[in-house]
Amino acid sequence: MWRLVEVIEEEKVMKQITVLLTSVLLLAACVASGAMLTEQGFCNRGLCTSITVEEPMEWGKPVTVNIIVTSDVDLMGAQISLTTFPPAMVQENSGWQPEGSRWLADLTAHQPLPFTKQVLLPSADIYELRANVYHPTKPFVVDIIEIEFTPEKIVINPTPAPYDGTPLLASTVPPEKVTTFEAQLTQEALLTPTRAFISPLATPVPLFVSPLPTPAPVAP
């Protein structure tokens, strides 16, 4: 029972770490390419994007996601997308899309362009929502938000707690049964005959002793 709980907790923590590392790597790549966090979100060479979610959020209901894209120059046909990990459903005019949402937009210099999307998180998990923007004349820009979405709690940008190896659930086996089981193991260990130990090494051969008498030393 404890081992099962440990495995579940380890998988949960590993998933949190994976999502966190993915976010860090993406943001690090953006920063390395010149992106920086500003009041307009993450910006790179004048192209900016930001992503937020409306609160309060409720379990079992779609999450309202707001994306704002800004450019320092006019851009025709900027590529904008909303992606999620793990996969979630994004509402479009044609219905719910399981692979996220992608569209084109024309940007006017210094005029923020907002977009609103509905995202349905299908099960309890930690989700990463990404607002991605690209134009051939500009570098790729991404802003990320994380949501821990469970029936018990909904947390934005959660910090994974370190796993100390302690199971969260106590054993449900009564103490008297544990004592009886230990006694049975001890009795079986005492009653089970032990086989004689056989050395894997070859049996040593005794030294050769000559049957002839030892010759006496010759007098000088």
C-alpha positions as CSV (number, residue, x, y, z in Angstrom):
1,M,0.0,0.0,0.0
2,W,2.7,2.4,1.0
3,R,4.7,1.5,-2.1
4,L,1.7,2.3,-4.4
5,V,1.3,5.7,-2.7
6,E,5.0,6.4,-3.1
7,V,4.9,5.6,-6.8
8,I,1.9,7.9,-7.3
9,E,3.5,10.7,-5.4
10,E,6.8,10.3,-7.3
11,E,4.9,10.4,-10.7
12,K,3.1,13.5,-9.6
13,V,6.3,15.3,-8.5
14,M,8.1,14.2,-11.6
15,K,5.3,15.6,-13.7
16,Q,5.5,18.9,-11.9
17,I,9.2,19.0,-12.3
18,T,8.9,18.2,-16.1
19,V,6.4,21.0,-16.6
20,L,8.5,23.4,-14.6
21,L,11.7,22.5,-16.5
22,T,9.9,22.8,-19.8
23,S,8.7,26.3,-18.8
24,V,12.2,27.3,-17.6
25,L,13.8,26.1,-20.8
26,L,11.3,27.9,-23.1
27,L,11.7,31.1,-21.1
28,A,15.5,30.7,-21.0
29,A,15.5,30.3,-24.8
30,C,13.4,33.5,-25.2
31,V,15.7,35.4,-22.8
32,A,18.8,34.1,-24.6
33,S,17.4,35.3,-27.9
34,G,16.8,38.8,-26.4
35,A,13.3,38.5,-24.9
36,M,12.5,40.2,-21.7
37,L,9.6,40.5,-19.3
38,T,7.9,43.9,-19.5
39,E,4.5,45.4,-18.6
40,Q,3.3,44.1,-22.0
41,G,4.4,40.6,-21.2
42,F,7.3,38.9,-22.8
43,C,8.9,41.0,-25.6
44,N,11.6,40.3,-28.2
45,R,12.7,43.0,-30.6
46,G,9.4,44.9,-30.2
47,L,7.0,41.9,-30.5
48,C,5.2,41.1,-27.2
49,T,2.7,38.7,-25.9
50,S,1.0,38.0,-22.5
51,I,-1.3,35.4,-21.2
52,T,-3.6,35.5,-18.2
53,V,-6.6,33.6,-16.9
54,E,-9.8,35.0,-15.4
55,E,-10.6,34.2,-11.8
56,P,-12.3,32.6,-10.0
57,M,-11.9,29.3,-11.9
58,E,-14.3,26.4,-11.2
59,W,-13.7,22.7,-11.4
60,G,-15.4,21.1,-14.4
61,K,-15.9,24.4,-16.2
62,P,-13.9,26.0,-19.0
63,V,-11.2,28.4,-18.1
64,T,-11.2,31.9,-19.8
65,V,-7.8,32.7,-21.2
66,N,-6.8,36.2,-22.3
67,I,-4.0,36.8,-24.7
68,I,-2.7,40.3,-25.7
69,V,-0.2,40.8,-28.6
70,T,1.6,44.0,-29.2
71,S,4.1,45.1,-31.8
72,D,6.3,48.2,-32.2
73,V,5.7,48.2,-36.0
74,D,2.8,47.2,-38.3
75,L,2.8,43.5,-39.0
76,M,0.6,41.7,-41.5
77,G,-0.2,38.1,-40.9
78,A,1.3,37.5,-37.5
79,Q,1.1,33.9,-36.4
80,I,-0.6,33.5,-33.0
81,S,-1.3,30.2,-31.2
82,L,-2.6,28.9,-27.9
83,T,-1.2,25.5,-26.9
84,T,-1.4,23.4,-23.8
85,F,0.5,20.7,-22.1
86,P,-0.9,18.2,-21.3
87,P,-3.4,18.5,-24.2
88,A,-6.6,20.3,-23.4
89,M,-9.6,21.4,-25.5
90,V,-9.7,24.9,-26.9
91,Q,-13.0,26.3,-28.2
92,E,-13.2,27.5,-31.7
93,N,-16.1,28.5,-34.0
94,S,-16.1,25.0,-35.4
95,G,-16.2,23.4,-31.9
96,W,-13.6,22.2,-29.4
97,Q,-10.2,21.6,-30.7
98,P,-7.9,19.1,-29.0
99,E,-4.6,20.4,-30.6
100,G,-4.9,24.0,-29.4
101,S,-5.8,27.0,-31.4
102,R,-3.8,28.8,-34.2
103,W,-4.8,31.9,-36.2
104,L,-3.4,34.9,-38.1
105,A,-3.8,38.5,-37.2
106,D,-2.7,41.9,-38.5
107,L,-1.0,44.1,-35.8
108,T,-0.9,47.9,-35.8
109,A,2.1,49.5,-34.2
110,H,1.8,50.2,-30.4
111,Q,-1.9,49.0,-30.3
112,P,-2.4,46.0,-28.1
113,L,-4.6,43.4,-29.8
114,P,-6.5,41.2,-27.3
115,F,-7.9,37.7,-27.8
116,T,-10.1,35.6,-25.5
117,K,-10.3,31.8,-25.6
118,Q,-12.1,29.2,-23.6
119,V,-10.0,26.2,-22.5
120,L,-11.5,23.0,-21.1
121,L,-9.1,21.2,-18.8
122,P,-10.2,17.5,-19.1
123,S,-8.9,16.0,-15.8
124,A,-7.0,16.7,-12.6
125,D,-3.5,17.7,-13.6
126,I,-1.0,20.6,-13.8
127,Y,-1.5,22.3,-17.1
128,E,0.9,24.7,-19.0
129,L,-0.8,27.2,-21.2
130,R,1.4,29.0,-23.8
131,A,0.7,32.1,-25.9
132,N,3.0,31.9,-28.9
133,V,3.6,34.7,-31.5
134,Y,5.7,34.7,-34.6
135,H,6.3,36.8,-37.7
136,P,9.0,36.2,-40.4
137,T,10.5,39.6,-39.6
138,K,10.5,39.1,-35.8
139,P,11.8,36.4,-33.4
140,F,9.5,33.9,-31.8
141,V,7.9,35.0,-28.5
142,V,6.1,33.0,-25.9
143,D,4.5,33.7,-22.5
144,I,3.5,30.8,-20.2
145,I,1.1,30.3,-17.3
146,E,0.6,27.1,-15.2
147,I,-2.5,25.9,-13.5
148,E,-2.8,23.2,-11.0
149,F,-6.4,22.0,-11.7
150,T,-7.9,19.5,-9.2
151,P,-11.3,19.2,-7.5
152,E,-9.7,20.1,-4.2
153,K,-7.8,23.2,-5.3
154,I,-7.0,25.4,-8.3
155,V,-3.7,27.2,-8.1
156,I,-2.0,29.5,-10.7
157,N,1.7,29.0,-11.2
158,P,2.1,26.4,-8.4
159,T,5.5,25.7,-6.8
160,P,6.2,21.9,-6.6
161,A,6.9,20.8,-3.1
162,P,10.0,18.6,-2.6
163,Y,9.1,14.9,-2.1
164,D,10.6,13.5,1.1
165,G,9.6,9.9,0.5
166,T,7.0,9.8,3.2
167,P,3.7,8.2,2.1
168,L,0.7,10.4,2.5
169,L,-1.6,7.6,3.6
170,A,-1.1,5.5,6.6
171,S,-1.3,1.7,6.5
172,T,-4.9,0.4,7.0
173,V,-3.7,-3.0,8.3
174,P,-4.5,-3.5,12.0
175,P,-1.5,-3.7,14.3
176,E,-2.5,-7.2,15.6
177,K,-2.4,-8.5,12.0
178,V,1.0,-7.1,11.5
179,T,2.3,-8.8,14.6
180,T,0.7,-12.1,13.6
181,F,2.3,-11.9,10.2
182,E,5.7,-11.1,11.6
183,A,5.4,-14.1,14.0
184,Q,4.5,-16.4,11.0
185,L,7.6,-15.2,9.1
186,T,9.8,-15.9,12.1
187,Q,8.4,-19.4,12.7
188,E,8.8,-20.3,9.0
189,A,12.4,-19.1,9.1
190,L,13.1,-21.3,12.1
191,L,11.4,-24.4,10.7
192,T,12.9,-24.2,7.2
193,P,16.0,-26.4,7.1
194,T,19.2,-24.7,6.0
195,R,21.3,-26.4,3.4
196,A,24.9,-27.1,4.1
197,F,27.2,-24.6,2.6
198,I,29.2,-25.9,-0.3
199,S,32.2,-23.8,-1.2
200,P,32.5,-23.0,-4.9
201,L,36.3,-23.2,-4.6
202,A,38.2,-26.4,-5.3
203,T,39.1,-28.6,-2.3
204,P,42.7,-28.0,-1.4
205,V,45.1,-30.9,-2.1
206,P,47.2,-31.9,0.9
207,L,51.0,-31.5,0.6
208,F,52.9,-34.5,-0.7
209,V,54.8,-36.4,2.1
210,S,57.6,-38.7,0.9
211,P,57.6,-42.3,2.4
212,L,61.5,-42.4,2.3
213,P,63.5,-41.4,5.4
214,T,65.0,-38.0,5.5
215,P,68.8,-38.4,4.6
216,A,71.2,-37.4,7.4
217,P,73.6,-34.6,6.7
218,V,77.2,-35.5,5.5
219,A,79.9,-34.9,8.1
220,P,82.6,-32.4,7.0
